[in-house]
């Protein structure tokens, strides 16, 4: 008995459906693509380009400005760069407040925010040490502060991979504030508001170093206590 044209077409479609190897590659990719996946990726990218993250990226962009201090070590150059550092430090508070207020906390922001802060502080300390505004006997304080920042960053990465959050505590926040005051004063260097800015900066840096050690210990202690509970 002969087979009609319609029956032949039906058999061909059934054969292709039963054998994935004969299915069109373009059709297979389309079938495997999850509905709304492309739109989700686009929306995540758009959410990441928000005002808090833009402020964070601008703060990171101020890091190379600190490298100009050895070129302009005079009172005017020191004052300008000191105010740029202060502006960058204040922007850290602003972008955090905007992100929480507008519910714009993103994965990109969680990565960039601490990275920008650590780059800013580490670069400033290294430049000040190289210029002699931080004396060589105080190099151990610079190493302590920079080393602690790297250690805590690594700890947070390990904790995050294990599903544990190492949140900033009050001691860590106080350390950051005093650290920024110390660096700002050391950048001014010359007499400011009737005070010896360099002397003020060294006193604040010394206290900040002890607070750095204490806050670093508290972060590691909290992490290991969390592990013990788990």
trRosetta pair geometry for C-beta under 8 A, 3 or more apart (Angstrom, degrees):
i j d omega theta_ij theta_ji phi_ij phi_ji
3 7 4.9 -121 -173 86 91 126
3 8 5.5 109 128 -60 119 88
3 11 7.9 -21 -175 -4 145 141
4 7 4.8 95 57 7 80 103
4 8 7.1 -140 96 -8 43 87
5 8 5.7 -55 -152 33 33 114
5 9 6.6 33 153 -19 66 104
6 9 5.8 -55 -154 34 33 112
6 10 6.5 33 151 -19 66 105
7 10 5.6 -53 -150 35 35 113
7 11 6.4 34 154 -19 66 104
8 11 5.9 -55 -149 36 31 109
8 12 6.4 33 152 -21 64 105
9 12 5.7 -54 -150 33 32 113
9 13 6.5 31 154 -17 65 105
10 13 5.9 -55 -150 36 31 110
10 14 6.3 30 154 -18 65 108
11 14 5.6 -56 -147 38 32 112
11 15 6.3 35 154 -23 66 106
12 15 5.8 -55 -149 34 30 112
12 16 6.5 27 155 -16 64 106
13 16 5.9 -57 -150 37 31 109
13 17 6.4 30 154 -19 65 108
14 17 5.7 -57 -148 36 31 112
14 18 6.3 26 156 -17 66 109
15 18 5.9 -59 -147 38 29 108
15 19 6.2 -6 164 11 66 112
15 22 7.2 0 128 60 86 158
16 19 6.4 -73 -137 54 26 87
16 22 4.9 -113 -128 103 72 119
16 23 6.2 116 174 -82 90 64
17 23 7.9 69 -104 -82 33 107
19 22 4.7 50 99 10 109 109
19 23 7.6 -176 102 -27 61 80
20 23 5.3 -40 -159 6 50 121
20 28 7.4 83 -172 -104 95 123
23 27 5.7 -114 170 81 94 119
23 28 5.4 108 114 -62 118 100
24 27 3.9 83 69 6 100 108
24 28 6.8 -166 91 -12 51 82
25 28 5.5 -53 -147 34 34 113
25 29 6.4 32 156 -17 67 102
26 29 5.9 -53 -150 36 32 108
26 30 6.3 31 152 -18 64 108
27 30 5.6 -56 -150 38 32 113
27 31 6.2 32 152 -22 66 107
28 31 5.7 -56 -147 35 31 110
28 32 6.3 23 157 -15 66 109
29 32 5.9 -59 -144 40 31 106
29 33 6.4 41 155 -33 64 102
30 33 5.8 -47 -151 19 31 116
33 37 6.0 -134 -177 35 80 132
33 38 7.6 5 -176 -30 124 101
34 37 4.1 96 69 -48 94 118
36 39 5.0 -60 -158 48 63 115
36 40 5.7 71 142 -32 84 99
37 40 5.7 -54 -149 31 30 112
37 41 6.6 28 155 -16 64 103
38 41 5.9 -54 -152 35 32 109
38 42 6.5 31 152 -18 64 107
39 42 5.6 -55 -148 37 33 112
39 43 6.2 32 155 -20 67 106
40 43 5.8 -55 -147 36 30 109
40 44 6.4 32 154 -20 64 104
41 44 5.8 -54 -149 34 32 111
41 45 6.5 31 154 -17 64 105
42 45 5.8 -56 -152 36 33 111
42 46 6.3 30 152 -18 66 108
43 46 5.6 -54 -146 39 34 112
43 47 6.2 37 154 -22 66 105
44 47 5.7 -52 -146 35 31 112
44 48 6.5 35 153 -24 63 104
44 106 7.9 133 -167 -148 74 116
45 48 5.8 -53 -152 30 32 113
45 49 6.9 20 154 -10 63 105
46 49 6.1 -62 -153 40 34 103
47 50 6.3 -14 180 -38 46 114
47 104 7.2 -169 -174 -148 84 77
47 106 5.6 157 127 -95 99 128
48 53 6.0 24 174 -14 60 177
48 106 5.0 174 -103 154 66 161
48 107 7.6 -46 -97 55 109 75
48 108 4.3 63 -145 18 115 145
48 109 7.4 -164 -142 -31 71 82
49 53 6.6 -108 -121 76 23 130
49 54 7.1 53 -168 -59 61 98
50 53 5.4 88 56 17 70 102
50 54 7.1 -130 102 -8 33 94
50 99 7.7 115 98 -105 132 78
50 102 7.5 -173 175 104 138 136
50 104 4.5 -141 128 -171 165 134
50 106 7.0 148 18 -16 120 131
50 109 7.9 -32 53 -60 108 128
51 54 5.6 -56 -144 36 32 113
51 55 6.4 34 158 -20 66 103
51 95 7.7 -158 125 -124 72 79
51 98 5.8 -87 98 155 111 148
51 102 7.8 64 46 37 113 161
51 104 7.3 48 45 113 79 169
52 55 5.8 -56 -152 34 32 111
52 56 6.5 33 151 -20 65 105
52 95 4.1 115 -154 -166 77 83
52 96 7.3 113 -148 -62 124 20
52 98 4.6 -176 -74 88 97 110
52 99 4.0 59 -99 -62 174 92
52 102 7.6 -169 -26 51 116 120
52 104 5.5 152 15 99 124 122
52 109 6.0 27 111 -124 114 137
53 56 5.3 -49 -148 34 37 116
53 57 6.4 37 153 -19 67 102
53 95 7.5 126 -54 -162 23 126
53 104 7.9 -121 -16 145 93 113
53 106 6.5 -24 -60 45 131 127
53 108 5.9 33 -127 106 139 113
53 109 4.9 -104 -84 -83 94 92
53 112 6.5 84 -145 54 84 148
54 57 5.8 -53 -149 36 32 110
54 58 6.5 35 151 -19 64 104
55 58 5.6 -53 -150 36 33 113
55 59 6.5 38 149 -23 64 102
55 91 5.3 -160 173 -177 107 109
55 94 6.2 -114 178 97 160 108
55 95 4.1 -165 83 -79 127 114
55 98 7.3 104 11 37 146 145
56 59 5.6 -51 -153 31 33 114
56 60 6.7 32 150 -16 64 102
56 91 7.8 175 -83 137 39 109
56 95 5.2 147 -53 170 83 170
56 109 6.4 151 -4 -136 159 75
56 112 4.8 101 135 120 135 118
56 113 5.2 -78 -125 -88 136 65
56 116 5.4 -174 -176 -2 81 156
57 60 5.6 -49 -150 36 37 112
57 61 6.4 42 148 -23 64 104
57 112 6.6 -33 -70 -177 70 147
57 116 7.6 -128 -91 -84 25 138
58 61 5.3 -52 -151 34 35 118
58 62 7.0 44 149 -29 62 96
58 91 7.1 -105 86 -178 106 161
59 62 5.8 -46 -160 19 37 114
59 88 4.8 121 -142 -154 85 89
59 91 5.0 -168 -77 91 114 133
59 92 6.6 98 -127 -65 163 75
59 95 7.6 -102 -16 -10 134 143
59 116 4.7 78 98 165 108 137
59 117 7.8 2 137 -68 136 55
59 120 6.7 -48 162 -60 95 139
60 63 5.9 -21 -174 -12 48 115
60 112 6.9 -84 -37 -172 139 98
60 115 7.2 11 -99 108 126 93
60 116 4.0 -96 -68 -115 88 101
60 119 6.2 50 -134 64 81 144
60 120 7.6 -112 -106 -52 45 96
61 64 7.3 -39 -178 21 49 100
62 65 5.1 -41 -168 20 62 124
62 66 7.5 71 142 -27 74 89
62 84 5.9 -177 -159 163 121 104
62 85 7.5 162 145 -93 130 46
62 87 7.7 -172 -112 85 160 99
62 88 4.6 -139 71 -84 157 133
62 120 6.9 27 84 -111 101 109
63 66 6.1 -48 -169 18 42 112
63 67 7.9 41 142 -18 63 98
63 116 7.7 -137 -46 -153 116 69
63 119 5.0 -38 -100 137 145 111
63 120 5.7 -115 -91 -89 86 60
63 123 5.2 116 -161 10 93 164
64 67 5.4 -44 -165 22 53 118
64 68 7.7 61 143 -27 67 92
65 68 5.8 -44 -171 15 48 116
65 81 6.4 178 143 -129 99 89
65 84 5.5 -90 124 139 150 155
66 69 6.0 -17 -175 -15 53 114
66 81 6.6 114 -112 -170 51 118
66 85 7.0 71 -88 -80 105 106
66 120 7.6 141 -30 -151 144 61
66 123 5.0 117 77 128 145 114
66 124 5.3 -102 -144 -85 148 67
66 127 5.4 -164 152 -2 101 159
67 70 7.5 -36 179 21 51 99
67 123 7.2 -65 -55 -177 82 119
67 127 6.6 -142 -100 -96 45 132
68 71 5.1 -61 -166 42 62 115
68 72 5.8 12 148 18 92 106
68 77 7.5 -129 130 -170 98 115
68 81 6.6 -166 77 -91 98 128
69 72 6.6 -79 -137 62 29 74
69 73 6.5 68 163 -92 67 66
69 77 6.9 146 -134 140 51 109
69 78 7.0 64 -144 -103 96 65
69 81 5.2 180 -86 127 93 175
69 127 5.5 93 50 160 131 133
69 128 7.9 -21 111 -74 159 61
69 131 6.7 -76 121 -51 113 151
69 187 7.1 -101 -113 -139 140 88
70 73 6.2 3 -143 -60 31 105
70 127 6.9 -132 -34 -162 97 96
70 130 7.1 -45 -73 108 130 115
70 131 5.8 -155 -92 -86 86 108
71 77 7.6 -143 92 -162 66 154
72 76 7.5 -77 174 88 112 80
72 77 2.7 -167 144 -135 106 151
72 78 7.5 -159 122 -40 85 52
72 80 7.6 -19 120 51 144 121
72 81 7.2 151 82 -30 114 123
73 77 6.3 2 -2 76 9 131
73 78 6.7 32 -170 -58 40 100
73 131 6.7 171 -116 -150 123 132
74 77 5.0 89 54 17 76 102
74 78 6.7 -138 97 -7 35 93
75 78 5.8 -58 -143 38 26 112
75 79 6.3 28 158 -22 63 108
75 189 7.9 -135 -110 77 60 102
75 190 4.7 -13 -116 2 97 162
76 79 5.8 -55 -149 33 28 111
76 80 6.5 26 156 -17 64 106
77 80 5.9 -55 -148 35 32 109
77 81 6.3 22 159 -11 67 110
78 81 6.1 -62 -145 43 28 104
78 82 6.0 33 156 -25 65 110
78 187 6.1 169 -170 160 81 62
78 188 6.0 102 142 -150 107 24
78 189 5.0 -76 -164 29 153 115
78 190 6.3 125 77 1 147 101
79 82 5.7 -55 -145 34 27 114
79 83 6.5 23 158 -15 63 105
79 188 6.3 45 -99 -129 60 74
79 190 7.8 -49 -56 44 92 114
79 192 7.8 154 -106 -100 96 119
80 83 6.1 -61 -154 37 28 106
80 84 6.5 30 149 -20 64 106
81 84 5.4 -49 -148 34 37 116
81 85 6.5 40 152 -20 65 100
81 187 5.7 -129 105 -175 94 120
82 85 5.7 -53 -154 34 32 111
82 86 6.5 32 149 -18 65 104
82 184 5.6 92 -167 -162 93 66
82 187 3.7 160 -94 109 84 113
82 188 4.5 56 -102 -65 167 68
83 86 5.4 -48 -144 36 38 114
83 87 6.3 43 153 -22 66 102
84 87 5.7 -51 -149 35 31 114
84 88 6.5 32 151 -19 63 105
85 88 5.6 -55 -150 36 33 112
85 89 6.3 33 152 -20 66 105
85 120 7.3 142 -140 -179 83 109
85 124 6.3 80 -123 -101 136 139
85 180 7.8 180 149 -159 101 84
85 183 6.4 -124 163 124 147 109
85 184 5.8 -170 99 -98 119 74
85 187 5.6 150 19 -14 148 170
86 89 5.6 -53 -147 36 32 112
86 90 6.4 30 155 -17 66 106
86 180 7.7 111 -114 167 58 106
86 184 5.3 65 -74 -120 93 127
87 90 5.9 -55 -147 38 30 109
87 91 6.4 37 152 -27 63 105
88 91 5.6 -50 -150 28 32 116
88 92 7.4 44 149 -29 59 92
88 120 5.8 -171 135 -136 138 146
89 92 5.9 -42 -168 13 38 115
89 93 8.0 31 143 -9 60 96
89 120 7.5 178 -74 136 71 147
89 180 4.4 114 -139 -152 148 138
89 184 7.3 -73 3 -61 152 117
90 93 5.8 -51 -166 32 48 109
90 94 6.5 45 141 -20 73 107
91 94 5.2 -54 -145 38 42 116
91 95 6.1 36 161 -18 74 102
92 95 6.5 -52 -141 36 25 101
92 96 6.5 24 158 -15 58 111
92 113 7.3 112 -142 -164 85 91
92 116 7.7 -174 -95 98 98 113
92 117 6.0 68 -112 -89 139 107
93 96 6.0 -63 -152 40 28 111
93 97 6.2 26 156 -19 66 110
94 97 5.9 -59 -149 37 28 108
94 98 6.2 25 157 -16 66 109
95 98 5.7 -53 -142 39 33 111
95 99 6.2 37 157 -23 66 106
95 109 7.7 -162 155 -150 115 114
95 113 6.9 -164 104 -111 128 108
96 99 5.8 -54 -146 34 29 111
96 100 6.5 19 159 -11 64 107
96 113 7.2 94 -76 -148 89 143
97 100 6.2 -60 -148 41 29 103
97 101 5.9 23 158 -17 66 115
98 101 5.8 -58 -136 42 27 108
98 102 5.8 -3 172 9 66 116
98 104 6.9 -26 133 48 80 128
99 102 6.7 -70 -135 53 18 89
99 104 4.8 -109 -135 75 59 84
99 105 4.9 88 164 -76 110 66
99 106 7.9 -114 -143 5 117 72
99 109 6.0 152 -118 169 146 160
100 103 7.5 18 -173 -75 28 41
100 105 6.8 38 -82 -51 53 111
104 109 7.5 102 128 -35 79 159
105 109 6.1 -129 -153 73 50 138
105 110 7.1 55 -179 -54 91 95
106 109 4.5 100 55 4 79 103
106 110 7.1 -140 96 -6 45 84
107 110 5.7 -52 -150 33 34 112
107 111 6.7 29 152 -15 64 106
108 111 5.8 -62 -155 38 32 109
108 112 6.0 17 158 -11 71 114
109 112 6.0 -59 -132 44 30 102
109 113 5.7 35 171 -31 68 110
110 113 6.6 -41 -129 24 19 112
110 114 7.8 4 174 3 50 102
111 114 7.7 -85 -174 42 22 89
111 115 6.3 9 154 -12 62 126
112 115 5.5 -73 -147 45 32 114
112 116 5.8 32 162 -24 74 108
113 116 6.2 -55 -148 32 23 107
113 117 6.7 20 155 -16 59 108
114 117 5.5 -55 -148 37 38 114
114 118 6.1 32 158 -17 71 107
114 153 6.5 164 138 -108 131 100
114 156 7.9 35 73 62 177 161
115 118 6.1 -59 -146 39 28 106
115 119 6.3 28 156 -19 64 109
116 119 5.8 -57 -146 37 29 112
116 120 6.2 31 156 -22 64 109
117 120 5.8 -60 -151 34 27 112
117 121 6.3 17 159 -10 66 110
117 176 7.6 -22 -174 -142 134 123
118 121 6.0 -56 -141 42 31 105
118 122 5.8 26 163 -15 67 114
118 149 4.8 152 -129 167 108 133
118 150 7.7 120 -166 -68 140 58
118 153 6.6 -10 -65 -59 162 138
119 122 6.1 -58 -137 42 23 106
119 123 6.0 21 164 -18 62 113
120 123 6.3 -60 -146 37 20 107
120 124 6.4 17 158 -17 59 112
121 124 5.9 -60 -148 37 27 110
121 125 6.3 22 159 -16 65 109
121 145 7.2 -115 151 148 120 120
121 146 7.8 -177 115 -92 97 71
121 149 6.9 166 81 -77 131 159
121 179 6.4 12 -135 145 129 127
121 180 7.7 -82 -97 -83 102 70
121 183 6.7 -132 -133 -53 70 159
122 125 6.0 -59 -147 38 29 108
122 126 6.3 24 158 -16 65 110
122 146 5.0 88 -119 -118 97 104
122 149 6.7 -131 -62 65 107 153
123 126 6.0 -59 -146 39 28 108
123 127 6.2 26 158 -17 65 110
124 127 6.0 -59 -147 38 27 109
124 128 6.2 24 157 -17 64 111
124 183 4.8 50 132 -161 142 130
124 186 8.0 118 160 79 104 118
124 187 6.9 -54 -156 -66 113 115
125 128 5.8 -57 -145 39 29 110
125 129 6.2 29 156 -19 65 108
125 134 7.0 12 -161 -11 69 160
125 142 4.7 159 163 -135 119 99
125 145 6.4 -175 -95 79 167 133
125 146 6.5 -150 76 -54 145 107
125 183 6.8 -76 -66 -104 73 112
126 129 5.8 -55 -146 37 29 111
126 130 6.3 29 155 -19 64 108
126 142 7.0 126 -78 -176 52 133
126 146 7.7 59 -55 -75 96 147
127 130 5.8 -57 -148 38 29 111
127 131 6.4 20 156 -13 65 110
128 131 5.9 -60 -145 41 29 105
128 133 4.5 -79 -163 70 83 112
128 134 4.7 71 126 -10 101 105
128 183 7.3 -143 -28 -138 150 76
128 186 5.1 32 -138 140 146 131
128 187 7.2 -88 -84 -74 116 64
129 132 7.9 48 180 -65 29 22
129 133 7.7 -83 -65 57 22 71
129 134 4.5 -42 -88 66 64 117
129 136 7.9 94 -165 -97 89 49
129 138 7.8 -141 -111 90 95 90
129 139 6.0 91 -148 -109 130 80
129 142 5.2 -15 -62 -61 141 166
132 135 6.9 26 -165 -99 65 50
133 186 5.3 121 141 -177 122 97
133 189 5.7 -79 -127 -105 129 112
133 198 6.3 -126 -161 -125 88 110
133 201 7.9 -4 157 93 105 149
134 138 5.1 -112 177 87 90 123
134 139 7.3 122 126 -79 109 53
134 141 7.5 -128 -170 68 128 115
134 142 6.3 106 129 -54 156 121
134 186 6.6 10 -59 -151 88 146
134 202 7.5 154 -120 -100 69 88
134 205 7.2 -129 -117 158 113 173
135 138 5.2 88 64 11 74 102
136 139 5.5 -12 -164 -27 49 115
137 140 7.9 -33 163 9 45 100
138 141 4.9 -27 -179 21 81 119
138 142 7.0 85 130 -18 78 91
138 202 7.0 -107 -88 -140 163 99
138 205 7.1 56 -178 114 136 133
138 206 7.8 -87 -130 -79 117 84
139 142 5.5 -51 -157 34 46 113
139 143 6.3 45 148 -18 73 104
140 143 5.6 -52 -146 39 35 113
140 144 6.2 41 152 -25 66 105
141 144 5.6 -51 -146 34 31 114
141 145 6.4 28 157 -17 65 105
141 205 5.9 85 146 150 148 104
141 206 6.8 -79 -108 -100 149 51
141 209 4.4 -79 -141 -88 97 144
142 145 6.1 -57 -147 37 29 106
142 146 6.2 18 160 -8 66 111
143 146 6.2 -60 -140 45 26 103
143 147 5.7 25 162 -18 64 116
144 147 6.0 -60 -140 42 21 109
144 148 6.1 23 160 -22 61 109
144 209 5.5 67 85 -154 139 100
144 212 6.0 119 134 97 102 137
144 213 6.7 -37 -179 -63 125 94
145 148 5.9 -55 -148 33 26 110
145 149 6.6 26 154 -20 61 105
145 179 6.9 141 -144 -130 134 127
145 208 7.2 24 -98 125 125 105
145 209 6.3 -85 -57 -107 96 74
145 212 5.2 -98 -105 -118 69 166
146 149 5.8 -54 -152 32 32 112
146 150 6.6 28 153 -14 65 105
147 150 5.8 -58 -151 38 33 109
147 151 6.1 32 154 -20 68 109
148 151 5.6 -57 -144 38 32 112
148 152 6.2 26 161 -15 68 107
148 212 4.9 159 39 169 167 105
148 213 7.1 -120 -87 -83 141 44
148 215 7.8 83 172 78 137 92
148 216 4.4 -100 -146 -76 111 139
149 152 6.2 -57 -144 38 26 105
149 153 6.3 29 155 -20 62 109
150 153 5.7 -56 -148 36 30 113
150 154 6.4 28 155 -16 64 106
151 154 5.8 -57 -151 38 30 109
151 155 6.3 33 151 -22 65 106
151 216 6.5 49 84 -151 127 121
152 155 5.3 -49 -145 35 35 116
152 156 6.4 37 155 -21 65 102
152 166 7.7 -151 -168 122 84 141
152 216 6.1 -115 -60 -121 109 81
152 219 5.3 28 -124 103 104 167
153 156 5.9 -53 -150 34 30 110
153 157 6.7 32 151 -19 62 105
154 157 5.6 -54 -152 34 35 114
154 158 6.5 32 153 -16 68 104
155 158 5.8 -56 -150 38 32 109
155 159 6.1 29 154 -17 67 109
155 166 6.1 12 124 3 103 171
155 219 6.2 113 97 138 155 115
155 220 6.4 -108 -119 -91 153 73
155 223 5.9 -107 -177 -60 116 161
156 159 5.6 -53 -141 40 32 111
156 160 6.1 36 157 -23 65 106
156 166 5.0 -121 -102 53 76 118
157 160 5.8 -53 -145 35 27 111
157 161 6.6 28 155 -20 61 105
158 161 5.9 -56 -153 33 30 111
158 162 6.7 13 154 -5 64 110
159 162 5.9 -69 -153 46 32 102
159 164 4.2 -86 -172 85 89 98
159 165 6.7 136 135 -98 119 11
159 166 4.8 100 53 -22 168 105
159 223 5.6 -106 -84 -127 124 110
159 226 7.6 55 -139 78 113 147
160 163 7.7 57 -173 -64 31 15
160 164 7.2 -101 -69 64 26 55
160 165 7.1 52 -93 -97 71 56
164 223 6.9 110 125 -138 141 75
164 226 5.2 118 -148 136 136 146
164 227 7.6 -52 -62 -65 165 68
164 230 7.7 -94 -76 -39 121 145
166 219 5.7 63 -179 -162 126 93
166 222 6.3 127 -133 95 86 119
166 223 5.6 -17 -92 -77 121 98
168 172 4.9 -126 -159 86 81 135
168 173 5.9 90 155 -55 117 90
169 172 5.1 98 54 9 67 103
169 173 7.2 -131 102 -4 36 91
169 215 7.0 -172 63 -143 103 93
169 218 6.1 -84 45 126 150 136
169 219 7.6 -157 8 -76 113 74
169 222 7.7 169 -42 -43 133 153
170 173 5.6 -57 -148 38 34 111
170 174 6.2 34 155 -19 68 106
171 174 5.8 -53 -146 37 31 110
171 175 6.3 37 152 -23 63 105
171 211 6.6 -162 -179 -167 87 92
171 214 6.0 -104 178 114 139 105
171 215 4.4 -174 121 -94 104 92
171 218 5.8 94 57 21 143 157
172 175 5.5 -51 -149 33 31 116
172 176 6.5 34 153 -21 64 103
172 215 4.3 134 -82 -166 66 135
172 218 7.5 -133 -44 72 94 123
172 219 7.0 69 -72 -59 130 112
173 176 5.7 -51 -151 32 33 112
173 177 6.6 34 152 -19 64 103
174 177 5.7 -52 -150 35 34 112
174 178 6.3 26 156 -12 67 108
174 211 6.4 -110 104 -166 97 145
174 215 8.0 -176 58 -70 85 131
175 178 6.1 -62 -147 42 28 104
175 179 5.9 32 155 -24 65 112
175 208 6.0 110 -159 -154 70 76
175 211 4.1 -173 -99 127 92 114
175 212 5.5 131 -160 -76 134 56
175 214 7.8 -174 -73 63 126 92
175 215 4.9 -93 -18 -9 149 150
176 179 5.6 -56 -144 37 27 116
176 180 6.4 27 158 -19 63 106
177 180 6.0 -59 -152 35 27 108
177 181 6.6 27 151 -18 63 105
178 181 5.5 -51 -148 35 35 114
178 182 6.4 39 152 -22 66 104
178 204 5.6 -160 -178 -171 84 94
178 207 6.0 -89 172 99 145 106
178 208 4.4 -172 112 -86 106 96
178 211 6.3 83 53 37 141 154
179 182 5.7 -53 -151 33 30 113
179 183 6.5 24 155 -14 65 106
179 204 7.9 172 -95 145 21 100
179 205 7.6 68 -129 -116 57 61
179 208 4.4 134 -79 -161 68 143
179 212 7.3 83 -77 -69 124 108
180 183 5.8 -54 -144 39 33 107
180 184 6.1 36 156 -21 65 108
181 184 5.8 -56 -147 37 28 113
181 185 6.4 25 157 -17 64 107
181 201 7.9 -163 130 -114 64 64
181 204 5.1 -114 100 -168 102 156
182 185 6.0 -59 -150 37 27 107
182 186 6.3 22 155 -15 64 110
182 201 5.0 103 -166 -160 60 67
182 202 7.6 111 -153 -67 102 12
182 203 8.0 -151 -112 74 98 50
182 204 3.6 -160 -81 103 88 107
182 205 3.9 136 -172 -64 143 71
182 208 5.3 -104 -11 -3 146 144
183 186 5.7 -57 -144 40 32 110
183 187 6.3 35 155 -23 66 105
183 201 7.2 104 -76 -149 10 113
183 205 7.7 100 -56 -87 57 103
184 187 5.8 -56 -150 33 29 112
184 188 6.7 30 152 -19 63 102
184 201 7.5 -160 72 -104 49 106
185 188 5.7 -50 -152 33 35 112
185 192 7.6 -151 -137 47 70 135
185 197 4.7 -166 -171 -173 76 79
185 198 7.2 171 143 -85 90 20
185 200 4.6 -114 -164 94 152 102
185 201 3.3 -168 95 -69 105 90
185 204 6.4 111 26 27 139 137
186 189 6.5 31 178 -75 40 70
186 197 7.3 179 -78 141 20 93
186 198 6.3 67 -121 -124 59 61
186 201 3.6 157 -54 172 75 158
186 202 7.3 102 -86 -53 104 62
186 205 7.1 40 -45 -47 132 131
187 201 8.0 153 7 -104 53 149
188 192 4.6 -26 165 -33 143 149
188 197 4.0 -105 92 -170 112 161
188 201 7.7 177 44 -50 91 128
189 197 5.7 14 45 86 6 120
189 198 5.3 32 -146 -66 53 99
189 201 7.9 -32 -86 5 46 149
190 197 6.2 30 67 27 29 125
190 198 7.9 39 -58 -27 19 99
191 194 7.0 0 175 -132 104 14
191 195 6.8 163 -155 76 68 32
191 196 6.1 -38 -101 -97 75 47
191 197 6.6 180 -113 -9 18 90
192 195 6.1 -31 71 60 65 84
192 197 4.5 50 16 -64 111 121
195 199 7.8 -128 166 62 84 102
195 200 5.6 37 150 -39 126 136
196 199 4.0 39 104 18 118 117
196 200 6.4 156 87 -16 64 85
197 200 5.7 -57 -147 39 32 111
197 201 6.1 34 155 -22 66 108
198 201 5.6 -55 -148 36 30 114
198 202 6.5 29 156 -19 65 104
199 202 5.9 -54 -148 34 31 109
199 203 6.6 31 154 -17 63 104
200 203 5.9 -57 -152 35 31 110
200 204 6.3 25 154 -13 66 110
201 204 5.8 -60 -146 41 30 108
201 205 6.0 32 156 -23 67 109
202 205 5.5 -51 -141 36 31 113
202 206 6.4 36 156 -23 63 102
203 206 5.9 -54 -153 31 29 111
203 207 6.7 22 154 -10 63 106
204 207 5.9 -57 -149 41 33 107
204 208 5.9 36 152 -22 67 110
205 208 5.4 -54 -141 39 31 115
205 209 6.4 40 154 -30 63 100
206 209 5.8 -49 -154 23 30 114
206 210 7.2 25 152 -11 60 100
207 210 6.0 -56 -158 36 37 108
207 211 6.4 32 148 -14 68 109
208 211 5.5 -58 -146 43 35 111
208 212 6.1 48 149 -32 67 101
209 212 5.3 -46 -149 26 32 119
209 213 6.9 31 153 -16 62 99
210 213 5.9 -51 -154 33 34 109
210 214 6.4 31 150 -16 65 108
211 214 5.5 -54 -144 41 36 112
211 215 6.0 31 159 -16 70 107
212 215 6.2 -57 -141 40 24 103
212 216 6.1 27 157 -20 61 110
213 216 5.8 -57 -146 37 27 113
213 217 6.4 29 156 -20 63 105
214 217 5.8 -54 -152 33 30 111
214 218 6.5 28 152 -20 64 106
215 218 5.5 -52 -148 34 36 113
215 219 6.5 40 153 -23 66 101
216 219 5.8 -52 -151 31 32 111
216 220 6.6 23 156 -10 65 106
217 220 6.1 -62 -151 42 32 105
217 221 6.0 32 153 -21 68 111
218 221 5.6 -54 -142 39 31 113
218 222 6.2 34 157 -21 65 105
219 222 5.9 -54 -149 35 28 110
219 223 6.5 29 152 -21 62 106
220 223 5.5 -52 -149 33 34 114
220 224 6.4 24 158 -11 67 106
221 224 6.2 -60 -145 42 29 102
221 225 6.2 32 155 -20 65 108
222 225 5.7 -55 -145 37 29 112
222 226 6.4 33 154 -21 63 105
223 226 5.8 -57 -155 34 29 112
223 227 6.6 30 149 -19 64 103
224 227 5.3 -45 -147 33 39 115
224 228 6.4 44 152 -23 65 100
225 228 5.6 -51 -149 33 34 113
225 229 6.6 34 152 -19 65 103
226 229 5.8 -53 -150 34 33 110
226 230 6.5 29 154 -16 65 107
227 230 5.8 -60 -150 38 32 109
